[in-house]
Amino acid sequence: MRDFGGIVARSPARVVRPRSVDEVARAVREAAARGLDVVPRGLGHSTYGQSLTGGVSLDLRELTGVEVGARDVTVAAGATWHALLTETLRHGLTPPVLTDYLDVTVGGTISAGGVGGTSHIYGTQADTVLGLDVVVDGEVVSCSSGTRAGLFDAVRGGLGRHGVITGATVALIPAPERVLACTIPCRDAEDVLRVQREVRADHVSAQVRPSPDGWAYEVKAVLYGADGEPPPGTADIEELPYFDFCDRLRPDVEELVALGEWARPHPWGMVFLPASHATAVIEATLAELTPSGLGVSGVILVKALRVGRVPRLDAPDDPVLFSVLRTASPGCSPVAAMLAGNRALLDRARAVGGARYAVDSVPA
């Protein structure tokens, strides 16, 4: 069995696909009686075997219910954010934070933290969670910031180590009907971080691409509503329905699947950097990186954000998430070289007080 990273393989002693919370609890009790570890798994979108085990692989994709309330949504852990958003938009509502790629599970991203383009306003997806149902030691318990707060803090961003999330209650906000996506070209990493800090937008992210002159930088500032004023420096504007914007990666992923790139190894390097050192680390990393070391469909992302109270998410104050999302495409650098690049990035980040985002690919 492999995860999305396609680098690490492990064979579980047993795969369990529960259809109810009671079946999850029973599976956890039975595994404990046999002395086996239990690792919950959604769509396996980790990149270095974090969702794999030699014990019991608990496949939660059968847990998919979604119930929308006036201000929040109660959702089973195996439901995807795509399914959740489809339901909430029927009521004119949306989760405050969505991942760029919606076909990942709610339980999976809460267990990792979950960063999105609105994380400069709302923090991580784990910050927007109001309550959780968790299986601990074979028993189903509920927790929140006011009830079993220690467990609540342990499982958000805890990668399933402290309990199996089976359901979550997530805050909702009004959803816009349309958005304006504004592209702002930038000179360098310092300019990217300046724009992200100064721009007034509902959704902000940045991408770095190979260019004939080295690297090209741009910020995407998205305004919720079709009548907003584009930020200074905007070079291109696209108006989209809100759902189409949220699900914008679907055509790209379909193309990558058709090309075979989606199935290739993905040695992703992802680190949280303190904002005061982010420019230096980003530029030093890019100075060493070549298009071959990134891969044909590799992507580089920069996202300034804030982190609320998620103790298990190891991030500095005023963090910047720097993601070098490599793909081991044919004719490009081998996986081992890409992993070595991730190790160098992590060492450079830790030297300035940064930390890894725990779903990335870094060799031991």
TIBADREN-575381 format. One line per field, with one value per residue (C-alpha): residue number from 1; x, y, z. Coordinates in nm, 3 decimals. Layout:
TIBADREN-575381
nr <- (NUM_...) .
u <- (X_...) .
v <- (Y_...) .
w <- (Z_...) .
This chain:
TIBADREN-575381
nr <- (1_2_3_4_5_6_7_8_9_10_11_12_13_14_15_16_17_18_19_20_21_22_23_24_25_26_27_28_29_30_31_32_33_34_35_36_37_38_39_40_41_42_43_44_45_46_47_48_49_50_51_52_53_54_55_56_57_58_59_60_61_62_63_64_65_66_67_68_69_70_71_72_73_74_75_76_77_78_79_80_81_82_83_84_85_86_87_88_89_90_91_92_93_94_95_96_97_98_99_100_101_102_103_104_105_106_107_108_109_110_111_112_113_114_115_116_117_118_119_120_121_122_123_124_125_126_127_128_129_130_131_132_133_134_135_136_137_138_139_140_141_142_143_144_145_146_147_148_149_150_151_152_153_154_155_156_157_158_159_160_161_162_163_164_165_166_167_168_169_170_171_172_173_174_175_176_177_178_179_180_181_182_183_184_185_186_187_188_189_190_191_192_193_194_195_196_197_198_199_200_201_202_203_204_205_206_207_208_209_210_211_212_213_214_215_216_217_218_219_220_221_222_223_224_225_226_227_228_229_230_231_232_233_234_235_236_237_238_239_240_241_242_243_244_245_246_247_248_249_250_251_252_253_254_255_256_257_258_259_260_261_262_263_264_265_266_267_268_269_270_271_272_273_274_275_276_277_278_279_280_281_282_283_284_285_286_287_288_289_290_291_292_293_294_295_296_297_298_299_300_301_302_303_304_305_306_307_308_309_310_311_312_313_314_315_316_317_318_319_320_321_322_323_324_325_326_327_328_329_330_331_332_333_334_335_336_337_338_339_340_341_342_343_344_345_346_347_348_349_350_351_352_353_354_355_356_357_358_359_360_361_362_363_364) .
u <- (0.000_0.121_0.002_-0.012_0.362_0.427_0.764_0.699_0.517_0.385_0.168_-0.094_-0.176_-0.540_-0.755_-1.086_-1.351_-1.604_-1.947_-2.036_-1.871_-1.947_-1.754_-1.460_-1.464_-1.485_-1.193_-0.981_-1.062_-0.983_-0.653_-0.554_-0.634_-0.398_-0.128_-0.158_-0.128_-0.425_-0.371_-0.677_-0.675_-0.895_-0.772_-0.408_-0.292_0.018_0.351_0.590_0.383_0.211_-0.119_0.043_0.096_0.204_-0.087_-0.453_-0.529_-0.862_-1.016_-1.276_-1.413_-1.747_-1.820_-1.968_-2.273_-2.315_-2.576_-2.589_-2.708_-2.766_-2.407_-2.215_-2.200_-2.167_-1.977_-1.838_-1.461_-1.453_-1.650_-1.449_-1.442_-1.592_-1.894_-1.921_-1.905_-2.164_-2.408_-2.333_-2.368_-2.729_-2.778_-2.561_-2.283_-1.919_-1.646_-1.413_-1.102_-1.081_-0.777_-0.673_-0.762_-1.109_-1.092_-0.936_-1.123_-1.238_-1.087_-0.759_-0.694_-0.809_-0.562_-0.288_-0.397_-0.526_-0.405_-0.597_-0.602_-0.811_-0.577_-0.442_-0.787_-0.922_-0.612_-0.601_-0.899_-0.832_-0.892_-1.244_-1.350_-1.608_-1.625_-1.506_-1.619_-1.315_-1.255_-1.004_-0.912_-1.209_-1.462_-1.647_-1.612_-1.698_-1.464_-1.438_-1.257_-1.490_-1.527_-1.224_-1.015_-0.693_-0.816_-0.953_-0.609_-0.431_-0.624_-0.635_-0.307_-0.218_-0.206_-0.426_-0.176_-0.407_-0.741_-0.941_-1.153_-1.490_-1.684_-1.647_-1.857_-1.711_-1.806_-1.972_-1.981_-2.192_-2.068_-2.027_-2.194_-1.896_-1.533_-1.274_-0.938_-0.666_-0.311_-0.033_0.316_0.599_0.973_1.100_1.018_1.043_0.792_0.558_0.556_0.507_0.206_0.056_0.099_-0.048_-0.319_-0.681_-0.836_-1.045_-0.819_-0.445_-0.178_0.140_0.312_0.666_0.724_1.033_1.097_1.368_1.518_1.509_1.190_0.867_0.665_0.296_0.035_-0.326_-0.558_-0.923_-1.209_-1.536_-1.796_-1.789_-1.787_-1.462_-1.175_-0.874_-0.558_-0.276_-0.045_-0.313_-0.226_-0.508_-0.863_-1.093_-1.450_-1.574_-1.864_-1.751_-1.782_-1.583_-1.308_-1.299_-1.288_-1.039_-0.783_-1.017_-0.938_-0.564_-0.580_-0.776_-0.503_-0.228_-0.409_-0.429_-0.057_0.039_0.187_-0.069_0.047_0.419_0.608_0.552_0.845_0.689_0.887_0.672_0.796_0.663_0.904_0.909_0.816_1.132_1.349_1.116_1.266_1.619_1.516_1.297_1.563_1.841_1.627_1.534_1.898_1.975_1.660_1.636_1.328_1.458_1.458_1.098_0.954_0.732_0.417_0.586_0.453_0.606_0.368_0.417_0.145_0.161_-0.096_-0.187_-0.219_-0.467_-0.475_-0.373_-0.098_-0.002_0.068_0.437_0.461_0.642_0.465_0.371_0.433_0.486_0.417_0.675_0.588_0.813_0.570_0.799_0.694_0.943_0.864_1.051_1.378_1.387_1.582_1.540_1.338_1.650_1.781_1.443_1.429_1.777_1.650_1.365_1.610_1.821_1.510_1.401_1.750_1.757_1.410_1.493_1.811_1.596_1.322_1.097_0.937_0.807_0.446_0.404_0.246_0.556_0.835_1.157_1.386_1.465) .
v <- (0.000_0.352_0.704_0.996_1.049_0.712_0.682_0.471_0.135_-0.065_-0.374_-0.355_-0.663_-0.581_-0.326_-0.233_-0.026_0.071_0.197_0.343_0.500_0.187_-0.019_0.219_0.173_-0.204_-0.210_-0.003_-0.236_-0.546_-0.400_-0.316_-0.671_-0.800_-0.547_-0.374_-0.006_0.165_0.433_0.616_0.680_0.890_0.939_0.889_1.231_1.231_1.207_1.003_0.718_0.909_0.731_0.385_0.118_-0.238_-0.274_-0.194_0.048_0.209_0.323_0.585_0.666_0.499_0.764_1.038_1.207_1.588_1.784_2.161_2.389_2.764_2.848_2.523_2.185_1.842_1.608_1.255_1.226_1.040_1.300_1.517_1.896_1.885_1.694_1.921_2.240_2.108_2.069_2.395_2.602_2.484_2.700_2.989_2.895_2.787_2.667_2.959_2.768_2.530_2.345_2.422_2.063_1.966_1.589_1.520_1.415_1.641_1.416_1.394_1.765_1.843_1.578_1.758_2.117_2.220_2.540_2.738_3.072_3.230_3.115_3.471_3.555_3.239_3.033_2.664_2.438_2.295_2.647_2.650_2.326_2.370_2.011_1.661_1.302_1.086_0.720_0.687_0.348_0.195_0.442_0.719_1.059_1.415_1.706_2.079_2.378_2.359_1.982_1.753_2.042_1.846_1.579_1.846_2.007_1.673_1.539_1.860_1.848_1.524_1.299_1.039_0.962_1.054_0.924_0.855_1.149_1.015_1.339_1.715_2.025_2.305_2.674_2.823_3.174_3.327_3.224_3.472_3.397_3.510_3.610_3.828_3.651_3.914_3.823_4.050_3.994_4.033_4.094_3.840_3.658_3.976_4.146_3.845_3.864_4.242_4.210_3.930_4.141_4.460_4.340_4.347_4.031_3.741_3.473_3.521_3.285_3.302_3.083_3.069_2.928_2.855_3.122_3.192_3.442_3.212_3.227_3.423_3.528_3.615_3.668_3.568_3.799_3.691_3.921_3.760_3.942_4.068_4.442_4.473_4.706_4.514_4.562_4.787_4.612_4.376_4.259_4.015_3.969_3.670_3.658_3.316_3.153_3.081_2.703_2.700_2.898_2.663_2.359_2.522_2.242_1.975_2.032_2.044_1.719_1.550_1.654_1.529_1.196_1.167_1.246_0.996_1.270_1.224_0.867_0.951_0.993_1.329_1.418_1.729_1.963_2.190_2.409_2.681_2.974_3.274_3.573_3.758_3.486_3.366_3.570_3.446_3.079_3.097_3.269_3.036_2.734_2.864_2.947_2.574_2.447_2.370_2.284_1.926_1.924_2.043_1.810_1.874_1.926_2.047_2.359_2.612_2.792_3.068_3.147_3.391_3.289_3.299_3.004_3.013_2.769_2.436_2.316_2.011_2.224_2.307_2.652_2.973_3.299_3.493_3.187_3.157_2.819_2.753_2.448_2.291_2.036_1.821_1.551_1.285_1.318_1.111_1.275_1.489_1.449_1.111_1.073_1.042_1.378_1.542_1.402_1.537_1.878_1.849_1.762_2.067_2.286_2.153_2.199_2.555_2.621_2.479_2.687_3.004_2.874_2.712_2.367_2.107_2.067_1.709_1.564_1.638_1.408_1.422_1.118_1.010) .
w <- (0.000_-0.084_-0.022_-0.266_-0.228_-0.388_-0.211_0.098_0.085_0.381_0.405_0.680_0.881_0.829_0.643_0.805_0.627_0.894_0.796_1.135_1.436_1.641_1.386_1.421_1.798_1.765_1.521_1.760_2.051_1.847_1.729_2.086_2.196_1.925_2.004_1.667_1.588_1.424_1.160_1.023_0.649_0.425_0.071_0.170_0.053_0.273_0.091_0.305_0.445_0.725_0.650_0.624_0.887_0.942_1.184_1.115_0.833_0.918_0.588_0.685_0.340_0.418_0.685_0.466_0.621_0.605_0.808_0.753_1.032_1.049_1.144_1.128_0.960_1.119_0.891_0.905_0.886_0.555_0.361_0.124_0.135_-0.215_-0.083_0.221_0.013_-0.232_0.057_0.239_-0.079_-0.105_0.205_0.088_0.332_0.310_0.545_0.624_0.506_0.213_0.085_-0.273_-0.368_-0.245_-0.298_0.041_0.353_0.633_0.900_0.714_0.682_1.037_1.153_0.958_1.025_0.684_0.519_0.258_0.082_0.359_0.638_0.673_0.814_0.975_1.050_0.961_0.904_1.249_1.389_1.241_1.411_1.688_1.807_1.729_1.777_1.847_1.920_2.204_2.354_2.177_2.318_2.134_2.300_2.204_2.263_2.206_2.349_2.649_2.688_2.706_2.577_2.613_2.373_2.138_2.122_2.084_1.785_1.577_1.388_1.567_1.255_1.422_1.700_1.986_1.864_1.550_1.437_1.320_1.287_1.313_1.358_1.148_1.151_0.844_0.698_0.419_0.075_-0.209_-0.541_-0.749_-0.700_-0.871_-0.903_-0.946_-1.052_-0.925_-1.073_-0.820_-0.850_-0.598_-0.273_-0.068_-0.297_-0.272_0.107_0.100_-0.130_0.078_0.390_0.242_0.005_0.119_-0.018_0.105_-0.041_-0.093_-0.223_-0.429_-0.683_-0.818_-1.168_-1.378_-1.641_-1.901_-1.655_-1.352_-1.146_-1.198_-0.893_-0.869_-0.601_-0.654_-0.458_-0.468_-0.375_-0.266_-0.473_-0.831_-0.751_-0.554_-0.643_-0.781_-0.570_-0.695_-0.940_-1.073_-1.424_-1.490_-1.359_-1.389_-1.264_-1.157_-0.973_-0.617_-0.649_-0.973_-0.804_-0.504_-0.735_-0.975_-0.956_-1.090_-1.463_-1.383_-1.189_-1.467_-1.712_-1.477_-1.445_-1.823_-1.855_-1.584_-1.364_-1.085_-1.029_-1.013_-0.684_-0.515_-0.290_-0.140_0.084_0.304_0.588_0.814_0.823_1.056_0.842_0.938_0.778_0.502_0.218_0.286_0.306_-0.005_-0.214_-0.094_-0.180_-0.525_-0.598_-0.567_-0.739_-1.110_-1.317_-1.322_-0.942_-0.938_-1.204_-1.503_-1.295_-0.978_-0.807_-0.567_-0.330_-0.074_0.179_0.469_0.731_1.093_1.327_1.612_1.900_1.749_1.984_1.777_1.472_1.507_1.352_1.448_1.522_1.207_0.984_0.610_0.453_0.181_-0.030_-0.294_-0.437_-0.651_-0.894_-1.002_-1.372_-1.635_-1.731_-1.417_-1.094_-0.922_-0.604_-0.387_-0.508_-0.450_-0.097_-0.034_-0.144_0.107_0.383_0.297_0.302_0.641_0.789_0.658_0.803_1.146_1.161_1.164_1.395_1.134_1.129_0.887_0.786_0.891_0.574_0.364_0.239_0.438_0.477_0.832) .
